[in-house]
Amino acid sequence: MIRFRRLALAALIPAAALSFGLSGVLAQTPSPAPAASASPSPAPSASPSPAASASPAPV
């Protein structure tokens, strides 16, 4: 009987985590590292765009 309860709890804990959205929190834990590496790449590409549009204006 104790084994059955442990198995039932082991099956219900991930289901409860999914229902509470804890899986999304766990999935977001590794994503800040790729997001941090992705942030520098859009920043340099965004800065040349205004610089390119600013250089034709003075000329």
CHARMM internal coordinates of N, CA and C (Angstrom, degrees):
IC EDIT
DIST 1 N 1 CA 1.4542
DIST 1 CA 1 C 1.5257
ANGL 1 N 1 CA 1 C 110.88
DIST 1 C 2 N 1.3363
ANGL 1 CA 1 C 2 N 116.15
DIHE 1 N 1 CA 1 C 2 N -39.35
DIST 2 N 2 CA 1.4684
ANGL 1 C 2 N 2 CA 119.80
DIHE 1 CA 1 C 2 N 2 CA 179.90
DIST 2 CA 2 C 1.5268
ANGL 2 N 2 CA 2 C 109.92
DIHE 1 C 2 N 2 CA 2 C -66.72
DIST 2 C 3 N 1.3348
ANGL 2 CA 2 C 3 N 116.53
DIHE 2 N 2 CA 2 C 3 N -38.34
DIST 3 N 3 CA 1.4668
ANGL 2 C 3 N 3 CA 119.52
DIHE 2 CA 2 C 3 N 3 CA 178.57
DIST 3 CA 3 C 1.5235
ANGL 3 N 3 CA 3 C 110.55
DIHE 2 C 3 N 3 CA 3 C -63.08
DIST 3 C 4 N 1.3196
ANGL 3 CA 3 C 4 N 116.06
DIHE 3 N 3 CA 3 C 4 N -40.70
DIST 4 N 4 CA 1.4658
ANGL 3 C 4 N 4 CA 119.52
DIHE 3 CA 3 C 4 N 4 CA 179.59
DIST 4 CA 4 C 1.5203
ANGL 4 N 4 CA 4 C 110.64
DIHE 3 C 4 N 4 CA 4 C -62.82
DIST 4 C 5 N 1.3197
ANGL 4 CA 4 C 5 N 116.56
DIHE 4 N 4 CA 4 C 5 N -41.84
DIST 5 N 5 CA 1.4682
ANGL 4 C 5 N 5 CA 119.71
DIHE 4 CA 4 C 5 N 5 CA 179.22
DIST 5 CA 5 C 1.5208
ANGL 5 N 5 CA 5 C 110.89
DIHE 4 C 5 N 5 CA 5 C -65.63
DIST 5 C 6 N 1.3224
ANGL 5 CA 5 C 6 N 116.65
DIHE 5 N 5 CA 5 C 6 N -39.47
DIST 6 N 6 CA 1.4723
ANGL 5 C 6 N 6 CA 119.38
DIHE 5 CA 5 C 6 N 6 CA 178.48
DIST 6 CA 6 C 1.5227
ANGL 6 N 6 CA 6 C 110.61
DIHE 5 C 6 N 6 CA 6 C -65.01
DIST 6 C 7 N 1.3242
ANGL 6 CA 6 C 7 N 116.16
DIHE 6 N 6 CA 6 C 7 N -41.52
DIST 7 N 7 CA 1.4613
ANGL 6 C 7 N 7 CA 119.34
DIHE 6 CA 6 C 7 N 7 CA 178.39
DIST 7 CA 7 C 1.5215
ANGL 7 N 7 CA 7 C 110.71
DIHE 6 C 7 N 7 CA 7 C -65.72
DIST 7 C 8 N 1.3165
ANGL 7 CA 7 C 8 N 116.21
DIHE 7 N 7 CA 7 C 8 N -39.24
DIST 8 N 8 CA 1.4655
ANGL 7 C 8 N 8 CA 119.49
DIHE 7 CA 7 C 8 N 8 CA 179.08
DIST 8 CA 8 C 1.5210
ANGL 8 N 8 CA 8 C 110.27
DIHE 7 C 8 N 8 CA 8 C -65.32
DIST 8 C 9 N 1.3249
ANGL 8 CA 8 C 9 N 117.19
DIHE 8 N 8 CA 8 C 9 N -42.71
DIST 9 N 9 CA 1.4643
ANGL 8 C 9 N 9 CA 120.09
DIHE 8 CA 8 C 9 N 9 CA 177.93
DIST 9 CA 9 C 1.5194
ANGL 9 N 9 CA 9 C 110.72
DIHE 8 C 9 N 9 CA 9 C -65.55
DIST 9 C 10 N 1.3290
ANGL 9 CA 9 C 10 N 116.76
DIHE 9 N 9 CA 9 C 10 N -39.51
DIST 10 N 10 CA 1.4613
ANGL 9 C 10 N 10 CA 119.97
DIHE 9 CA 9 C 10 N 10 CA 179.13
DIST 10 CA 10 C 1.5286
ANGL 10 N 10 CA 10 C 110.80
DIHE 9 C 10 N 10 CA 10 C -63.71
DIST 10 C 11 N 1.3123
ANGL 10 CA 10 C 11 N 117.29
DIHE 10 N 10 CA 10 C 11 N -30.87
DIST 11 N 11 CA 1.4610
ANGL 10 C 11 N 11 CA 120.70
DIHE 10 CA 10 C 11 N 11 CA 178.29
DIST 11 CA 11 C 1.5239
ANGL 11 N 11 CA 11 C 111.33
DIHE 10 C 11 N 11 CA 11 C -81.30
DIST 11 C 12 N 1.3320
ANGL 11 CA 11 C 12 N 117.13
DIHE 11 N 11 CA 11 C 12 N -31.97
DIST 12 N 12 CA 1.4599
ANGL 11 C 12 N 12 CA 120.10
DIHE 11 CA 11 C 12 N 12 CA -176.69
DIST 12 CA 12 C 1.5227
ANGL 12 N 12 CA 12 C 112.91
DIHE 11 C 12 N 12 CA 12 C -81.24
DIST 12 C 13 N 1.3067
ANGL 12 CA 12 C 13 N 118.10
DIHE 12 N 12 CA 12 C 13 N -27.82
DIST 13 N 13 CA 1.4696
ANGL 12 C 13 N 13 CA 119.84
DIHE 12 CA 12 C 13 N 13 CA -177.58
DIST 13 CA 13 C 1.5291
ANGL 13 N 13 CA 13 C 111.39
DIHE 12 C 13 N 13 CA 13 C -62.94
DIST 13 C 14 N 1.3269
ANGL 13 CA 13 C 14 N 120.78
DIHE 13 N 13 CA 13 C 14 N -48.64
DIST 14 N 14 CA 1.4730
ANGL 13 C 14 N 14 CA 119.02
DIHE 13 CA 13 C 14 N 14 CA 176.65
DIST 14 CA 14 C 1.5249
ANGL 14 N 14 CA 14 C 112.65
DIHE 13 C 14 N 14 CA 14 C -63.57
DIST 14 C 15 N 1.3345
ANGL 14 CA 14 C 15 N 116.86
DIHE 14 N 14 CA 14 C 15 N -34.29
DIST 15 N 15 CA 1.4635
ANGL 14 C 15 N 15 CA 119.32
DIHE 14 CA 14 C 15 N 15 CA 178.02
DIST 15 CA 15 C 1.5209
ANGL 15 N 15 CA 15 C 110.46
DIHE 14 C 15 N 15 CA 15 C -66.49
DIST 15 C 16 N 1.3200
ANGL 15 CA 15 C 16 N 116.59
DIHE 15 N 15 CA 15 C 16 N -39.87
DIST 16 N 16 CA 1.4636
ANGL 15 C 16 N 16 CA 120.08
DIHE 15 CA 15 C 16 N 16 CA 177.54
DIST 16 CA 16 C 1.5230
ANGL 16 N 16 CA 16 C 110.37
DIHE 15 C 16 N 16 CA 16 C -67.51
DIST 16 C 17 N 1.3215
ANGL 16 CA 16 C 17 N 116.69
DIHE 16 N 16 CA 16 C 17 N -37.83
DIST 17 N 17 CA 1.4648
ANGL 16 C 17 N 17 CA 119.89
DIHE 16 CA 16 C 17 N 17 CA 178.56
DIST 17 CA 17 C 1.5231
ANGL 17 N 17 CA 17 C 110.44
DIHE 16 C 17 N 17 CA 17 C -63.56
DIST 17 C 18 N 1.3097
ANGL 17 CA 17 C 18 N 117.38
DIHE 17 N 17 CA 17 C 18 N -39.18
DIST 18 N 18 CA 1.4632
ANGL 17 C 18 N 18 CA 120.50
DIHE 17 CA 17 C 18 N 18 CA 177.84
DIST 18 CA 18 C 1.5208
ANGL 18 N 18 CA 18 C 111.17
DIHE 17 C 18 N 18 CA 18 C -67.13
DIST 18 C 19 N 1.3299
ANGL 18 CA 18 C 19 N 115.85
DIHE 18 N 18 CA 18 C 19 N -39.67
DIST 19 N 19 CA 1.4598
ANGL 18 C 19 N 19 CA 118.50
DIHE 18 CA 18 C 19 N 19 CA -177.93
DIST 19 CA 19 C 1.5238
ANGL 19 N 19 CA 19 C 111.35
DIHE 18 C 19 N 19 CA 19 C -70.03
DIST 19 C 20 N 1.3162
ANGL 19 CA 19 C 20 N 117.37
DIHE 19 N 19 CA 19 C 20 N -31.87
DIST 20 N 20 CA 1.4650
ANGL 19 C 20 N 20 CA 120.50
DIHE 19 CA 19 C 20 N 20 CA 178.85
DIST 20 CA 20 C 1.5168
ANGL 20 N 20 CA 20 C 112.23
DIHE 19 C 20 N 20 CA 20 C -85.37
DIST 20 C 21 N 1.3082
ANGL 20 CA 20 C 21 N 117.65
DIHE 20 N 20 CA 20 C 21 N -7.09
DIST 21 N 21 CA 1.4512
ANGL 20 C 21 N 21 CA 120.45
DIHE 20 CA 20 C 21 N 21 CA 179.07
DIST 21 CA 21 C 1.5119
ANGL 21 N 21 CA 21 C 113.32
DIHE 20 C 21 N 21 CA 21 C 82.60
DIST 21 C 22 N 1.3171
ANGL 21 CA 21 C 22 N 117.48
DIHE 21 N 21 CA 21 C 22 N 16.76
DIST 22 N 22 CA 1.4601
ANGL 21 C 22 N 22 CA 119.71
DIHE 21 CA 21 C 22 N 22 CA 178.72
DIST 22 CA 22 C 1.5205
ANGL 22 N 22 CA 22 C 111.12
DIHE 21 C 22 N 22 CA 22 C -69.10
DIST 22 C 23 N 1.3188
ANGL 22 CA 22 C 23 N 117.44
DIHE 22 N 22 CA 22 C 23 N -25.31
DIST 23 N 23 CA 1.4559
ANGL 22 C 23 N 23 CA 119.57
DIHE 22 CA 22 C 23 N 23 CA 178.12
DIST 23 CA 23 C 1.5222
ANGL 23 N 23 CA 23 C 109.97
DIHE 22 C 23 N 23 CA 23 C -67.04
DIST 23 C 24 N 1.3230
ANGL 23 CA 23 C 24 N 117.42
DIHE 23 N 23 CA 23 C 24 N -34.01
DIST 24 N 24 CA 1.4578
ANGL 23 C 24 N 24 CA 120.20
DIHE 23 CA 23 C 24 N 24 CA 175.98
DIST 24 CA 24 C 1.5091
ANGL 24 N 24 CA 24 C 111.47
DIHE 23 C 24 N 24 CA 24 C -66.39
DIST 24 C 25 N 1.3225
ANGL 24 CA 24 C 25 N 116.84
DIHE 24 N 24 CA 24 C 25 N -36.71
DIST 25 N 25 CA 1.4642
ANGL 24 C 25 N 25 CA 120.46
DIHE 24 CA 24 C 25 N 25 CA 177.40
DIST 25 CA 25 C 1.5143
ANGL 25 N 25 CA 25 C 109.56
DIHE 24 C 25 N 25 CA 25 C -67.20
DIST 25 C 26 N 1.3273
ANGL 25 CA 25 C 26 N 116.66
DIHE 25 N 25 CA 25 C 26 N -41.29
DIST 26 N 26 CA 1.4553
ANGL 25 C 26 N 26 CA 119.78
DIHE 25 CA 25 C 26 N 26 CA 179.19
DIST 26 CA 26 C 1.5240
ANGL 26 N 26 CA 26 C 110.37
DIHE 25 C 26 N 26 CA 26 C -68.95
DIST 26 C 27 N 1.3059
ANGL 26 CA 26 C 27 N 117.46
DIHE 26 N 26 CA 26 C 27 N -34.04
DIST 27 N 27 CA 1.4599
ANGL 26 C 27 N 27 CA 120.21
DIHE 26 CA 26 C 27 N 27 CA 178.54
DIST 27 CA 27 C 1.5199
ANGL 27 N 27 CA 27 C 110.81
DIHE 26 C 27 N 27 CA 27 C -71.30
DIST 27 C 28 N 1.3186
ANGL 27 CA 27 C 28 N 117.89
DIHE 27 N 27 CA 27 C 28 N -28.37
DIST 28 N 28 CA 1.4557
ANGL 27 C 28 N 28 CA 120.54
DIHE 27 CA 27 C 28 N 28 CA 179.49
DIST 28 CA 28 C 1.5157
ANGL 28 N 28 CA 28 C 111.84
DIHE 27 C 28 N 28 CA 28 C -78.76
DIST 28 C 29 N 1.3258
ANGL 28 CA 28 C 29 N 118.56
DIHE 28 N 28 CA 28 C 29 N -16.86
DIST 29 N 29 CA 1.4554
ANGL 28 C 29 N 29 CA 120.69
DIHE 28 CA 28 C 29 N 29 CA -179.00
DIST 29 CA 29 C 1.5291
ANGL 29 N 29 CA 29 C 111.31
DIHE 28 C 29 N 29 CA 29 C -62.17
DIST 29 C 30 N 1.3455
ANGL 29 CA 29 C 30 N 120.81
DIHE 29 N 29 CA 29 C 30 N -47.55
DIST 30 N 30 CA 1.4586
ANGL 29 C 30 N 30 CA 118.63
DIHE 29 CA 29 C 30 N 30 CA 177.67
DIST 30 CA 30 C 1.5248
ANGL 30 N 30 CA 30 C 113.41
DIHE 29 C 30 N 30 CA 30 C -75.89
DIST 30 C 31 N 1.3216
ANGL 30 CA 30 C 31 N 118.65
DIHE 30 N 30 CA 30 C 31 N -21.32
DIST 31 N 31 CA 1.4542
ANGL 30 C 31 N 31 CA 120.10
DIHE 30 CA 30 C 31 N 31 CA -175.26
DIST 31 CA 31 C 1.5291
ANGL 31 N 31 CA 31 C 114.68
DIHE 30 C 31 N 31 CA 31 C -70.13
DIST 31 C 32 N 1.3408
ANGL 31 CA 31 C 32 N 122.04
DIHE 31 N 31 CA 31 C 32 N -27.52
DIST 32 N 32 CA 1.4683
ANGL 31 C 32 N 32 CA 118.45
DIHE 31 CA 31 C 32 N 32 CA 176.41
DIST 32 CA 32 C 1.5235
ANGL 32 N 32 CA 32 C 113.57
DIHE 31 C 32 N 32 CA 32 C -59.74
DIST 32 C 33 N 1.3195
ANGL 32 CA 32 C 33 N 118.85
DIHE 32 N 32 CA 32 C 33 N -31.66
DIST 33 N 33 CA 1.4599
ANGL 32 C 33 N 33 CA 120.35
DIHE 32 CA 32 C 33 N 33 CA 178.14
DIST 33 CA 33 C 1.5385
ANGL 33 N 33 CA 33 C 110.79
DIHE 32 C 33 N 33 CA 33 C -66.03
DIST 33 C 34 N 1.3429
ANGL 33 CA 33 C 34 N 120.00
DIHE 33 N 33 CA 33 C 34 N -49.13
DIST 34 N 34 CA 1.4631
ANGL 33 C 34 N 34 CA 119.13
DIHE 33 CA 33 C 34 N 34 CA 174.77
DIST 34 CA 34 C 1.5207
ANGL 34 N 34 CA 34 C 112.47
DIHE 33 C 34 N 34 CA 34 C -65.37
DIST 34 C 35 N 1.3162
ANGL 34 CA 34 C 35 N 117.36
DIHE 34 N 34 CA 34 C 35 N -33.66
DIST 35 N 35 CA 1.4591
ANGL 34 C 35 N 35 CA 119.81
DIHE 34 CA 34 C 35 N 35 CA 178.97
DIST 35 CA 35 C 1.5195
ANGL 35 N 35 CA 35 C 110.09
DIHE 34 C 35 N 35 CA 35 C -67.06
DIST 35 C 36 N 1.3292
ANGL 35 CA 35 C 36 N 116.70
DIHE 35 N 35 CA 35 C 36 N -36.66
DIST 36 N 36 CA 1.4582
ANGL 35 C 36 N 36 CA 120.20
DIHE 35 CA 35 C 36 N 36 CA 178.53
DIST 36 CA 36 C 1.5297
ANGL 36 N 36 CA 36 C 109.93
DIHE 35 C 36 N 36 CA 36 C -67.54
DIST 36 C 37 N 1.3267
ANGL 36 CA 36 C 37 N 117.02
DIHE 36 N 36 CA 36 C 37 N -37.50
DIST 37 N 37 CA 1.4572
ANGL 36 C 37 N 37 CA 119.18
DIHE 36 CA 36 C 37 N 37 CA 178.80
DIST 37 CA 37 C 1.5311
ANGL 37 N 37 CA 37 C 110.50
DIHE 36 C 37 N 37 CA 37 C -75.84
DIST 37 C 38 N 1.3254
ANGL 37 CA 37 C 38 N 117.12
DIHE 37 N 37 CA 37 C 38 N -26.00
DIST 38 N 38 CA 1.4597
ANGL 37 C 38 N 38 CA 120.49
DIHE 37 CA 37 C 38 N 38 CA 178.75
DIST 38 CA 38 C 1.5260
ANGL 38 N 38 CA 38 C 111.17
DIHE 37 C 38 N 38 CA 38 C -80.68
DIST 38 C 39 N 1.3271
ANGL 38 CA 38 C 39 N 117.58
DIHE 38 N 38 CA 38 C 39 N -25.83
DIST 39 N 39 CA 1.4605
ANGL 38 C 39 N 39 CA 120.58
DIHE 38 CA 38 C 39 N 39 CA -178.55
DIST 39 CA 39 C 1.5317
ANGL 39 N 39 CA 39 C 112.71
DIHE 38 C 39 N 39 CA 39 C -64.42
DIST 39 C 40 N 1.3294
ANGL 39 CA 39 C 40 N 119.61
DIHE 39 N 39 CA 39 C 40 N -44.01
DIST 40 N 40 CA 1.4713
ANGL 39 C 40 N 40 CA 118.30
DIHE 39 CA 39 C 40 N 40 CA 179.61
DIST 40 CA 40 C 1.5247
ANGL 40 N 40 CA 40 C 113.22
DIHE 39 C 40 N 40 CA 40 C -63.63
DIST 40 C 41 N 1.3279
ANGL 40 CA 40 C 41 N 118.38
DIHE 40 N 40 CA 40 C 41 N -32.17
DIST 41 N 41 CA 1.4579
ANGL 40 C 41 N 41 CA 118.99
DIHE 40 CA 40 C 41 N 41 CA -178.65
DIST 41 CA 41 C 1.5291
ANGL 41 N 41 CA 41 C 112.84
DIHE 40 C 41 N 41 CA 41 C -69.73
DIST 41 C 42 N 1.3419
ANGL 41 CA 41 C 42 N 120.79
DIHE 41 N 41 CA 41 C 42 N -40.41
DIST 42 N 42 CA 1.4666
ANGL 41 C 42 N 42 CA 118.41
DIHE 41 CA 41 C 42 N 42 CA 175.21
DIST 42 CA 42 C 1.5213
ANGL 42 N 42 CA 42 C 112.79
DIHE 41 C 42 N 42 CA 42 C -69.49
DIST 42 C 43 N 1.3231
ANGL 42 CA 42 C 43 N 118.19
DIHE 42 N 42 CA 42 C 43 N -30.69
DIST 43 N 43 CA 1.4625
ANGL 42 C 43 N 43 CA 120.62
DIHE 42 CA 42 C 43 N 43 CA -178.25
DIST 43 CA 43 C 1.5351
ANGL 43 N 43 CA 43 C 111.50
DIHE 42 C 43 N 43 CA 43 C -63.88
DIST 43 C 44 N 1.3383
ANGL 43 CA 43 C 44 N 119.92
DIHE 43 N 43 CA 43 C 44 N -48.10
DIST 44 N 44 CA 1.4705
ANGL 43 C 44 N 44 CA 118.48
DIHE 43 CA 43 C 44 N 44 CA 177.59
DIST 44 CA 44 C 1.5242
ANGL 44 N 44 CA 44 C 112.73
DIHE 43 C 44 N 44 CA 44 C -65.51
DIST 44 C 45 N 1.3209
ANGL 44 CA 44 C 45 N 117.36
DIHE 44 N 44 CA 44 C 45 N -35.46
DIST 45 N 45 CA 1.4633
ANGL 44 C 45 N 45 CA 119.01
DIHE 44 CA 44 C 45 N 45 CA 179.94
DIST 45 CA 45 C 1.5259
ANGL 45 N 45 CA 45 C 110.63
DIHE 44 C 45 N 45 CA 45 C -71.34
DIST 45 C 46 N 1.3257
ANGL 45 CA 45 C 46 N 117.27
DIHE 45 N 45 CA 45 C 46 N -26.93
DIST 46 N 46 CA 1.4582
ANGL 45 C 46 N 46 CA 120.37
DIHE 45 CA 45 C 46 N 46 CA 178.83
DIST 46 CA 46 C 1.5255
ANGL 46 N 46 CA 46 C 110.87
DIHE 45 C 46 N 46 CA 46 C -77.86
DIST 46 C 47 N 1.3279
ANGL 46 CA 46 C 47 N 117.85
DIHE 46 N 46 CA 46 C 47 N -34.54
DIST 47 N 47 CA 1.4637
ANGL 46 C 47 N 47 CA 119.85
DIHE 46 CA 46 C 47 N 47 CA -177.55
DIST 47 CA 47 C 1.5383
ANGL 47 N 47 CA 47 C 112.74
DIHE 46 C 47 N 47 CA 47 C -72.47
DIST 47 C 48 N 1.3385
ANGL 47 CA 47 C 48 N 121.48
DIHE 47 N 47 CA 47 C 48 N -36.61
DIST 48 N 48 CA 1.4663
ANGL 47 C 48 N 48 CA 119.06
DIHE 47 CA 47 C 48 N 48 CA 176.34
DIST 48 CA 48 C 1.5294
ANGL 48 N 48 CA 48 C 113.13
DIHE 47 C 48 N 48 CA 48 C -66.22
DIST 48 C 49 N 1.3153
ANGL 48 CA 48 C 49 N 117.62
DIHE 48 N 48 CA 48 C 49 N -27.32
DIST 49 N 49 CA 1.4600
ANGL 48 C 49 N 49 CA 119.59
DIHE 48 CA 48 C 49 N 49 CA 179.92
DIST 49 CA 49 C 1.5263
ANGL 49 N 49 CA 49 C 111.88
DIHE 48 C 49 N 49 CA 49 C -62.62
DIST 49 C 50 N 1.3356
ANGL 49 CA 49 C 50 N 120.18
DIHE 49 N 49 CA 49 C 50 N -50.33
DIST 50 N 50 CA 1.4631
ANGL 49 C 50 N 50 CA 119.54
DIHE 49 CA 49 C 50 N 50 CA 175.91
DIST 50 CA 50 C 1.5322
ANGL 50 N 50 CA 50 C 112.11
DIHE 49 C 50 N 50 CA 50 C -65.83
DIST 50 C 51 N 1.3212
ANGL 50 CA 50 C 51 N 117.62
DIHE 50 N 50 CA 50 C 51 N -33.59
DIST 51 N 51 CA 1.4587
ANGL 50 C 51 N 51 CA 120.41
DIHE 50 CA 50 C 51 N 51 CA 179.37
DIST 51 CA 51 C 1.5344
ANGL 51 N 51 CA 51 C 109.83
DIHE 50 C 51 N 51 CA 51 C -66.70
DIST 51 C 52 N 1.3214
ANGL 51 CA 51 C 52 N 116.99
DIHE 51 N 51 CA 51 C 52 N -38.78
DIST 52 N 52 CA 1.4595
ANGL 51 C 52 N 52 CA 120.32
DIHE 51 CA 51 C 52 N 52 CA 179.32
DIST 52 CA 52 C 1.5319
ANGL 52 N 52 CA 52 C 110.36
DIHE 51 C 52 N 52 CA 52 C -67.95
DIST 52 C 53 N 1.3211
ANGL 52 CA 52 C 53 N 116.95
DIHE 52 N 52 CA 52 C 53 N -37.52
DIST 53 N 53 CA 1.4577
ANGL 52 C 53 N 53 CA 118.97
DIHE 52 CA 52 C 53 N 53 CA 179.56
DIST 53 CA 53 C 1.5266
ANGL 53 N 53 CA 53 C 111.00
DIHE 52 C 53 N 53 CA 53 C -76.44
DIST 53 C 54 N 1.3379
ANGL 53 CA 53 C 54 N 117.86
DIHE 53 N 53 CA 53 C 54 N -24.46
DIST 54 N 54 CA 1.4631
ANGL 53 C 54 N 54 CA 121.11
DIHE 53 CA 53 C 54 N 54 CA -179.70
DIST 54 CA 54 C 1.5316
ANGL 54 N 54 CA 54 C 110.97
DIHE 53 C 54 N 54 CA 54 C -80.02
DIST 54 C 55 N 1.3263
ANGL 54 CA 54 C 55 N 118.15
DIHE 54 N 54 CA 54 C 55 N -30.33
DIST 55 N 55 CA 1.4639
ANGL 54 C 55 N 55 CA 119.87
DIHE 54 CA 54 C 55 N 55 CA -177.81
DIST 55 CA 55 C 1.5404
ANGL 55 N 55 CA 55 C 112.53
DIHE 54 C 55 N 55 CA 55 C -70.15
DIST 55 C 56 N 1.3223
ANGL 55 CA 55 C 56 N 122.11
DIHE 55 N 55 CA 55 C 56 N -37.30
DIST 56 N 56 CA 1.4703
ANGL 55 C 56 N 56 CA 119.75
DIHE 55 CA 55 C 56 N 56 CA 176.34
DIST 56 CA 56 C 1.5331
ANGL 56 N 56 CA 56 C 112.67
DIHE 55 C 56 N 56 CA 56 C -69.24
DIST 56 C 57 N 1.3232
ANGL 56 CA 56 C 57 N 118.00
DIHE 56 N 56 CA 56 C 57 N -27.64
DIST 57 N 57 CA 1.4572
ANGL 56 C 57 N 57 CA 120.39
DIHE 56 CA 56 C 57 N 57 CA -177.92
DIST 57 CA 57 C 1.5349
ANGL 57 N 57 CA 57 C 112.32
DIHE 56 C 57 N 57 CA 57 C -65.55
DIST 57 C 58 N 1.3576
ANGL 57 CA 57 C 58 N 120.85
DIHE 57 N 57 CA 57 C 58 N -46.80
DIST 58 N 58 CA 1.4708
ANGL 57 C 58 N 58 CA 119.57
DIHE 57 CA 57 C 58 N 58 CA 178.76
DIST 58 CA 58 C 1.5328
ANGL 58 N 58 CA 58 C 112.72
DIHE 57 C 58 N 58 CA 58 C -67.58
DIST 58 C 59 N 1.3192
ANGL 58 CA 58 C 59 N 118.41
DIHE 58 N 58 CA 58 C 59 N -28.97
DIST 59 N 59 CA 1.4646
ANGL 58 C 59 N 59 CA 121.22
DIHE 58 CA 58 C 59 N 59 CA -177.95
DIST 59 CA 59 C 1.4658
ANGL 59 N 59 CA 59 C 109.37
DIHE 58 C 59 N 59 CA 59 C -81.98
END
COOR INIT
IC SEED 1 N 1 CA 1 C
IC BUILD
